[in-house]
Amino acid sequence: MARHVRDTRYGRYDGGPDPLAPPVDIAEALDAIGEDVMAGYSPERAMREFLRRGGRDQRGLDDLARRVAERRRDLLQRHNLDGTLQEVRELLDHALLEERKQLARDVTMDDADRAFREMQLENLPASTAAAVSELSSYDWSSRQAREDYEKIKDLLGREMLDQRFAGMKDALENATDEDRAAINEMLGDLNELLDKHRRGVDTQDDFEAFMDKHGDFFPERPRDVEELLDSLAQRAAAAQRMRNSMTQEQRDELDALASQAFGSPELMQSLSQLDANLQALRPGEDWGGSERFDGEEGLGLGDGTGVLQDLADLDQLSDQLSQSYGGARLDDVDLDKLARQLGDEAAVDARTLQRLEQALRDSGTLRRDSTGQLKLTPKAMRQLGKALLRDVADKMSGRQGQRDLRQAGAAGERSGATREWAFGDTEPWDVTRTVTNAVVRTVSEGRSARDGVRLEIGDVEVTETEARTQACVALLVDTSFSMAMDGRWVPMKRTALALHTLIRSRFRGDALQLIGFGRHAEVMDIEQLTGLDAMWDKGTNLHHALLLANRHFRKHPNAQPVLLIVTDGEPTSHLEPDGEVWFSYPPHPLTVAYAVRELDNAGRLGAQTTFFRLGEDPGLARFIDSMAKRVDGRVVAPELDDLGAAVVGSYLGSRDPRAGGGYGGYGDWFGNRGFWVGD
């Protein structure tokens, strides 16, 4: 019986999509984005800010950018560019020492010859390059000294090549004449290939013939001449930046030493021609830049070029992580470079942020409108509202473990609507919807429902209940400049979104209208209100807001009117009969009279009224108290963190017939933080 053997190969993860990676959790990101949007950020900026900050267990772009900057600073503060000159000087000093030893112990040498040689050594120029050049014709007595001197030529040749071809310094240690001849031949063929490419007469066959002959010099195995050019030009440009970063004295020394490389002036000619070809073919590389190195660790020419390449990579990563250019996406971040510079862990962090950004764009939480601007979708608003509602429920429960606001209605009559089951629900299942969900899910997964279906938690839907009495709710929120100035803007928006979510998800029979009032009043949908920028126009037009609220109440004559007013100031503007806005500060008696008249109209419509007073101004307190007494309303003075719970609690009490008029003990919700005025 034949055995089938599968040949399996394992390799390093290449940075692509990881099929084993768990799905990213966008809940935290969505909460943070929603908070920033309500604070006045655009959704695009809010998403960018979250990606910059990161989450509780996720490092953000700012942290990665900080590490990139630290790595760059460390390279500059640790190194200097004297490495090759220092190594040459050490070899030269050792050669001179060995030669002097030999002269001293060679008893067969003519005294005049010994004296002449010693004088030559004593009178060498102070310049390392000049000394090496002057000794090129010296007849060494010491074999060790001669070898050390030859090492200088070998070192210079390997360093010069290592500048253009990474790894050459180690690969050519103890190189033979045949090795040097092979290098010269490669450089000649390479320059010929690049010259043909510059003139546009090369072919892919030319490139492949070159690689077949000299491929061992290019372990990265470029696929065509363009890839070969890219790698060579980046390295050569880094070498030029290193040269630019040296002092003039260092450049002069190296130029003078260059002719000694491998004892072959032809090498320098070939390298100079290579540099000229690369600059002509890749003028966009940074050939003119420089850096300032302040460290004590000397760098050779090859290692220094590598550090300059690292610095260029770090600069590119810094730009990519800043995301400050037009059309920036996290996919722009080069994960290979990031892993090379900061380690694999940093690349994993960046990959997670990329997946998070993609998940936010693909999950239906963000979309672009007709103008191209990114907006929160209704789905995102629902998710954000649910999170805010959970916060409200936690505050109202006063203890851990109490059930969330599941029971949608006091009387418990079925509304005909269903919703997804959540932990703690006691409502009966809607069997039809539950089974339908299971069938649809089974088919969408590519399986046949004929083979049977299995119920999962996500399939279950329960029937909702609602109160016998319908409520008509008007939430009036102050959007005057003082709300933004005193830090009440975001709590106001959170409150509106929490109440909107509660009514839309639990009390769908109730009619909610959101009304913002600053210099004038305006009916707003929830997306408009949550995205509203801070209003800096002066004016608190409670009169106009009450006009709109009463119009809303009259449209629902069979519903119980509920009037909820959030404000931090007395009315300072009203509508004139011709529709124009009239403003006066301090409040004019006529403005107050207009507001009082519309509040009385709301009272005659049967509205249960609650004022939520923000701030400690005594004048505001007296005004709100007197307004509430006129309509048998109540006043709540919550702390900002408790505003949402206060409004939601007042709404729930107003529609609960067991509450005896709609008001409960506010202070009990929060451990006596905040209070019912007059209690």
Residue pairs with C-beta under 8 A, 6 or more apart in sequence:
15 335
15 336
15 339
15 347
15 351
18 351
21 355
23 359
24 352
24 355
24 356
24 359
26 356
26 359
26 360
26 363
26 365
27 383
27 387
28 55
28 56
29 47
29 50
29 55
29 356
29 360
30 360
30 365
30 380
30 383
30 384
30 387
31 384
31 387
32 46
32 49
32 50
32 53
32 55
33 43
33 46
33 47
33 50
33 360
33 376
33 380
34 46
34 376
34 380
34 384
34 387
34 530
35 46
35 490
36 45
36 46
36 49
36 50
37 43
37 46
37 376
37 530
37 531
38 489
38 490
38 493
38 494
38 497
38 530
38 531
39 489
39 490
40 489
40 533
40 534
41 49
42 373
42 374
43 366
43 373
43 374
43 375
43 376
44 373
44 374
47 357
47 360
47 366
47 374
48 323
50 60
51 60
51 61
51 323
51 330
51 353
51 356
51 357
52 60
52 61
52 62
52 323
53 60
53 62
54 60
54 61
54 62
54 63
54 353
58 349
58 352
58 353
58 356
59 349
60 353
61 321
61 322
61 323
61 330
61 353
63 349
64 321
64 338
64 342
64 346
64 349
64 350
65 318
65 321
65 322
67 342
67 346
68 314
68 317
68 318
68 321
68 341
68 342
69 318
71 314
71 341
71 342
72 311
72 314
72 315
72 318
75 307
75 310
75 311
75 314
76 291
76 292
76 293
76 294
76 295
76 311
77 294
77 295
78 295
78 296
78 297
79 293
79 295
79 297
79 298
79 299
79 304
79 307
80 293
80 294
80 295
80 296
80 297
80 298
80 299
81 242
81 245
81 246
81 250
81 293
81 298
81 299
81 304
82 250
82 298
82 299
83 297
83 298
83 299
83 300
83 301
83 303
83 304
84 155
84 156
84 159
84 254
84 298
84 299
84 300
84 301
84 304
85 128
85 250
85 253
85 254
86 298
87 155
87 298
87 300
88 128
88 132
88 152
88 155
88 156
88 257
89 128
91 148
91 149
91 151
91 152
91 155
92 128
92 131
92 132
92 135
92 148
92 149
92 152
94 145
94 148
95 140
95 142
95 144
95 145
95 146
95 148
95 149
95 152
96 121
96 124
96 145
97 145
98 142
98 144
98 145
98 148
99 117
99 121
99 140
99 141
99 142
99 145
100 118
100 121
101 142
102 141
102 142
102 145
103 109
103 114
103 117
103 118
103 141
106 114
106 141
109 141
117 141
120 138
124 130
124 131
124 134
124 135
125 131
125 134
127 253
127 256
128 253
128 257
129 252
129 253
129 254
129 255
129 256
129 257
130 256
132 149
132 152
132 257
132 260
133 256
133 259
133 260
135 149
136 260
140 146
140 149
152 260
153 260
153 261
153 262
153 263
154 172
154 173
154 175
154 262
156 257
156 258
156 260
156 261
156 262
157 172
157 175
157 180
157 261
157 262
157 264
157 267
158 168
158 169
158 172
158 173
158 175
158 302
159 169
159 261
159 300
159 301
159 302
160 258
160 261
160 267
160 268
160 271
160 301
161 168
161 169
161 172
161 183
161 267
161 271
161 302
162 168
162 169
162 300
162 301
162 302
162 303
162 305
163 235
163 236
163 239
163 242
163 301
163 302
163 305
164 232
164 235
164 236
164 239
164 271
164 274
165 217
165 218
165 235
166 235
166 302
166 305
166 306
167 219
168 302
169 300
169 302
172 179
172 183
180 262
180 264
183 217
183 267
184 264
184 266
184 267
184 270
185 214
186 213
186 214
186 217
187 267
187 270
187 271
187 274
188 270
189 210
189 213
189 214
190 210
190 214
190 274
191 270
191 273
191 274
191 277
193 202
193 206
193 207
193 210
193 225
194 225
194 229
194 274
194 277
194 278
194 281
195 277
196 202
196 206
197 225
197 229
197 281
198 277
198 280
198 281
202 225
204 224
206 225
207 224
207 225
207 228
211 218
211 221
211 222
215 221
218 228
218 231
220 231
222 228
222 230
222 231
229 278
229 281
229 282
230 282
232 274
232 278
233 278
233 281
233 282
233 285
234 285
234 309
234 312
235 305
235 309
236 274
236 275
236 278
236 279
236 285
237 278
237 282
237 285
237 286
237 287
237 312
238 305
238 306
238 308
238 309
238 312
239 301
239 305
239 308
240 275
240 287
240 288
241 286
241 287
241 288
241 289
241 290
241 291
241 308
241 312
242 301
242 304
242 305
242 307
242 308
243 251
243 254
244 288
244 289
244 290
245 290
245 291
245 292
245 293
245 308
246 254
254 301
258 268
259 265
259 268
261 267
261 268
278 285
279 285
279 287
286 312
291 308
291 311
293 299
299 307
310 341
313 334
313 337
313 340
313 341
314 341
316 334
316 337
317 333
317 334
317 337
317 338
317 341
319 325
320 332
320 333
320 334
321 333
323 329
323 330
323 332
329 357
330 350
330 353
330 354
330 357
331 354
333 350
333 354
335 347
335 350
335 351
336 347
338 346
338 347
338 350
339 346
339 347
360 366
364 377
364 379
364 380
365 376
365 377
365 379
365 380
365 383
366 374
366 375
366 376
366 377
366 380
367 374
367 375
367 377
368 374
368 375
369 375
375 527
375 531
376 384
376 527
376 530
376 531
378 527
381 497
381 526
381 527
381 530
382 501
382 504
382 505
384 497
385 497
385 498
385 500
385 501
385 504
385 505
385 526
386 501
386 505
388 494
388 497
388 498
388 501
388 644
389 404
389 405
389 498
389 501
389 502
389 505
389 648
390 404
391 498
391 644
392 405
392 498
392 502
392 644
392 645
392 648
393 402
393 404
393 405
395 641
395 642
395 644
395 645
395 669
395 670
396 645
396 648
396 649
396 669
397 403
398 668
398 669
398 670
398 671
403 424
404 422
404 424
405 502
405 506
405 648
405 652
406 422
406 424
406 425
406 426
406 427
406 506
407 426
407 427
407 465
408 415
408 464
408 465
408 466
408 505
408 506
408 507
409 415
409 464
409 465
409 466
409 467
409 506
409 507
410 467
410 655
410 656
410 657
410 658
411 465
411 466
411 467
411 468
411 657
412 465
413 465
413 466
413 467
413 468
414 463
414 464
414 465
414 466
415 463
415 464
415 465
415 466
415 508
415 509
416 463
416 464
417 463
417 464
417 508
418 430
418 433
418 461
418 462
418 463
418 464
419 461
419 462
419 464
419 505
420 458
420 460
420 461
421 429
421 457
421 460
421 461
421 462
425 462
427 462
427 463
427 464
427 465
428 462
428 463
429 460
429 461
429 462
429 463
430 461
430 462
430 463
433 461
434 455
434 459
434 460
434 461
435 453
435 455
435 459
437 458
437 459
437 460
437 461
438 453
438 454
438 455
438 456
438 459
439 449
439 453
441 456
441 458
441 459
442 448
442 449
442 453
442 454
443 449
464 506
464 508
466 507
466 508
466 509
467 507
467 655
467 656
467 657
468 657
469 559
469 560
469 655
469 657
470 509
470 510
470 511
470 556
470 558
470 559
470 560
471 507
471 510
471 511
471 559
471 560
471 561
471 562
471 651
471 654
471 655
472 510
472 511
472 552
472 553
472 555
472 556
472 559
472 560
472 561
472 562
473 499
473 503
473 510
473 511
473 512
473 513
473 562
473 564
473 651
474 512
474 513
474 515
474 548
474 549
474 552
474 553
474 561
474 562
474 563
474 564
474 607
475 495
475 496
475 499
475 512
475 513
475 514
475 515
475 564
475 566
475 647
476 515
476 517
476 521
476 542
476 545
476 546
476 549
476 563
476 564
476 565
476 566
476 567
477 492
477 495
477 496
477 514
477 515
477 516
477 517
477 529
477 566
478 488
478 492
478 516
478 517
478 518
478 540
478 566
478 567
478 568
478 569
478 614
479 492
479 516
479 517
479 518
479 532
479 535
480 517
480 518
480 519
480 535
480 537
480 538
480 539
480 540
480 568
480 569
481 518
481 534
481 535
481 536
481 537
481 538
482 488
482 568
482 569
483 489
483 492
483 534
483 535
483 568
483 614
484 534
484 535
484 536
486 568
486 614
486 615
487 640
488 568
488 614
488 640
489 534
491 640
491 641
491 643
491 644
492 566
492 643
493 529
493 530
493 532
494 643
494 644
495 566
495 643
495 644
495 647
495 648
496 514
496 526
496 529
496 530
497 526
497 529
497 530
498 644
498 647
498 648
499 512
499 564
499 644
499 647
499 648
499 651
500 512
500 514
500 526
502 648
502 651
503 510
503 512
503 651
504 512
507 655
510 559
510 655
511 552
511 555
511 556
511 559
513 523
513 548
513 549
513 552
514 523
514 524
514 525
514 526
514 529
515 521
515 522
515 523
515 524
515 545
515 548
515 549
516 522
516 524
516 529
516 532
516 545
517 540
517 541
517 542
517 544
517 545
518 535
518 537
518 539
518 540
518 541
519 535
519 537
519 538
519 539
519 541
519 573
519 581
519 583
520 539
520 541
520 544
520 573
520 575
520 581
521 541
521 544
521 545
521 547
521 548
523 548
524 532
538 572
538 583
538 585
539 572
539 573
539 581
539 583
540 567
540 569
540 570
540 571
540 572
540 573
541 571
541 572
541 573
541 574
541 575
541 581
542 565
542 567
542 571
542 595
543 571
543 573
543 574
543 575
543 591
543 594
543 595
543 597
543 598
544 573
544 574
544 575
544 581
545 565
546 595
546 598
546 599
546 601
546 602
547 575
547 598
549 563
549 602
549 607
550 598
550 601
550 602
550 605
553 559
553 561
553 602
553 605
553 607
554 605
560 606
560 608
560 654
560 655
561 602
561 605
561 606
561 607
561 608
562 607
562 608
562 651
562 654
562 655
562 662
563 602
563 607
563 608
563 609
563 610
563 633
564 609
564 610
564 612
564 647
564 650
564 651
565 609
565 610
565 611
565 612
566 612
566 614
566 643
566 647
567 611
567 612
567 613
567 614
567 624
568 613
568 614
568 615
568 617
568 620
569 615
569 617
569 620
570 587
570 592
570 619
570 620
570 623
571 587
571 591
571 592
571 594
571 595
572 583
572 584
572 585
572 586
572 587
572 591
573 581
573 582
573 583
573 584
573 591
574 581
574 582
574 590
574 591
574 594
574 595
575 581
575 582
575 594
576 582
582 588
582 590
582 591
584 591
592 623
595 627
596 627
596 630
599 609
599 627
599 630
599 631
600 630
600 631
602 609
602 631
603 609
603 630
603 631
603 632
607 631
608 633
608 654
608 661
608 662
609 628
609 631
609 632
609 633
609 634
610 633
610 634
610 635
610 636
610 650
610 654
610 663
611 624
611 627
611 628
611 633
611 634
611 635
611 636
612 636
612 637
612 638
612 643
612 646
612 647
612 650
613 620
613 621
613 624
613 635
613 636
613 637
613 677
614 637
614 638
614 640
614 643
621 637
621 677
624 635
624 677
625 635
625 677
625 678
627 633
628 634
628 635
628 677
634 650
634 663
634 676
634 677
634 678
635 676
635 677
635 678
636 646
636 650
636 666
636 674
636 675
636 676
636 677
637 674
637 675
637 677
638 645
638 646
638 666
638 673
638 674
639 670
639 673
639 674
642 669
642 670
642 673
642 674
645 669
645 670
646 666
646 669
646 674
649 664
649 666
649 669
650 662
650 663
653 659
653 662
653 663
653 664
654 662
654 663
655 662
656 662
663 676
665 676
665 679
666 674
666 675
666 676
666 679
667 673
667 674
667 675
667 676
667 679
